[in-house]
């Protein structure tokens, strides 16, 4: 009998500026902390709080992990299959 699958995860993509920030992270602890945060928002894109602003574009959200000291700004595509990370703070 086949094992039931867990929830479907959204794919994570990075904006150009977030990709540059990612390149500057060299600490194993920071990489691990960021990875844990990305797993959370890939499983539940609504985990972060909406950031008030213009409603014309995609809703920008903020997820902060106080324990890991990571903050990520992101938005979710219309079909909710891709989370685009716009900013990383570790």
VENBELUR-V566613 format. One line per field, one symbol per residue. ss: DSSP state (H for helix, E for strand, C for the rest). psi: psi as a letter, one per 20 degrees, with the letter a starting at -180 (. if undefined). Layout:
BEGIN
ss=???
psi=???
END
This chain:
BEGIN
ss=CCCCCCCCCCEEEECHHHHHHHHCCCCHHHHHHHHHHHHHHHHCHHHCEECCCCCCCCCCEEEEECCCCEEEEEEECCCCCEEEEEEEEC
psi=pqqqqaqpqqqpqprghhhgghhioiphghggggggghgghhhnijhrqqpqbpjhaqopqpppohgilpppprqprhjkippophppo.
END
